[in-house]
Amino acid sequence: MNRFPLADWIDDHPDCRHDLATSGMRGSVPPIPGPFRNVEAGVLEELRAELADHLSVAAERVLLSHGASEANAWVLGHLARELGRGGRAPRLRVRFPEYPPLFDGGQAHGFILASGRGAADVAVVSRPRNPEGDLWPEEVISHFARGARHLLVDETFREFSGARTLAVAGEPRLWTTGSFTKFYGADAARVGYVVAPPDVPERFVRYVGLVSDEVAPGSAAIALALLRGFPAVRRAVRSVVERNLEAFRAAFPDRPAPVAPLFFDRPTGEPGRALAERCLAASVLVAPGEFFGSPAGVRVCLTRRAFPVGLRAYLRVREPPENRASPRSPRVDPLDRSSRHAPEGALRRGGRRVGAG
């Protein structure tokens, strides 16, 4: 095992002809030319300052990490220590399906899961949601987090949606995280970040210093170059993802297009693992829903240039030929249905507002 079950599943099947499981843009957008050797350590502060300006938050609130998963682990570890004083196990609210490190990581730090609207100390959610691909409006996020003392929002796919970061609101209980590995495709750089509440807890800063090393200056230089080249990156991402969205709409005409380059498919009553295994037999890689806490579906990503071809291969496996012309829409609850709207600023095509992914 290399990292966590979802990542291992993807890494353990590198030879599939059709990769519909990889969620980042690596290999689909041009890399930033180097070299980035012998970079001065001062680039870390440059990156923090320019990232903070890009997000419209104070620089002292931004801490650089080696990825969003590490940033999430920092927040969960710190809050578990703070909330667990006196021997009480803190409770973590999560809505499935959800990105595994948010709830598996919480359990690893001693949280007890409280699904739905049960009493909780911390609420966690990805926005846009991974694996659903939709974007909960701010009022839905607030409703979901009602009663929780802290809210952790993983914004790893935010740039695809065009939405502003929730961190600009400056709420005292809100933590947000992000990464350069998805929209920017900078997997090799391994740079992420956390935006802490306005009054950054000193104990959190000390905790991060104890459990993590600084980001390498060379990695920070790559992230800084990508940030400065944001318009060019956005154009490259748009050229890939909008074409893939056209293929998605043709295959699923009755389903809202995602605002992140992924969606959760529940085509039949069979377990997602069984469907994923059948896909492997056809050299199609998708991610079983069990990794996301919802075993009845699979996650499919729209990040590869070859997605239209891969989607056709997936549909051939997905269900019997007589049912392929009208794929079944996923089962969703009222909370999900109220949120499937692209925000202002999302990428547009042909007069329709859609997400970049």
Secondary structure as GFF3:
##gff-version 3
##sequence-region A 1 357
A	DSSP	alpha_helix	5	11	.	.	.	ID=ss1
A	DSSP	beta_strand	18	19	.	.	.	ID=ss2
A	DSSP	alpha_helix	43	55	.	.	.	ID=ss3
A	DSSP	three_ten_helix	59	61	.	.	.	ID=ss4
A	DSSP	beta_strand	62	65	.	.	.	ID=ss5
A	DSSP	alpha_helix	68	83	.	.	.	ID=ss6
A	DSSP	beta_strand	91	94	.	.	.	ID=ss7
A	DSSP	alpha_helix	100	108	.	.	.	ID=ss8
A	DSSP	beta_strand	112	115	.	.	.	ID=ss9
A	DSSP	beta_strand	122	126	.	.	.	ID=ss10
A	DSSP	alpha_helix	138	144	.	.	.	ID=ss11
A	DSSP	beta_strand	150	154	.	.	.	ID=ss12
A	DSSP	alpha_helix	158	161	.	.	.	ID=ss13
A	DSSP	three_ten_helix	166	169	.	.	.	ID=ss14
A	DSSP	beta_strand	174	179	.	.	.	ID=ss15
A	DSSP	beta_strand	192	195	.	.	.	ID=ss16
A	DSSP	alpha_helix	202	211	.	.	.	ID=ss17
A	DSSP	alpha_helix	217	228	.	.	.	ID=ss18
A	DSSP	alpha_helix	230	251	.	.	.	ID=ss19
A	DSSP	beta_strand	262	265	.	.	.	ID=ss20
A	DSSP	alpha_helix	272	281	.	.	.	ID=ss21
A	DSSP	beta_strand	284	285	.	.	.	ID=ss22
A	DSSP	beta_strand	287	288	.	.	.	ID=ss23
A	DSSP	three_ten_helix	289	292	.	.	.	ID=ss24
A	DSSP	beta_strand	298	301	.	.	.	ID=ss25
A	DSSP	alpha_helix	307	318	.	.	.	ID=ss26
A	DSSP	three_ten_helix	321	323	.	.	.	ID=ss27
A	DSSP	alpha_helix	334	337	.	.	.	ID=ss28
A	DSSP	beta_strand	348	349	.	.	.	ID=ss29
A	DSSP	beta_strand	352	353	.	.	.	ID=ss30
###
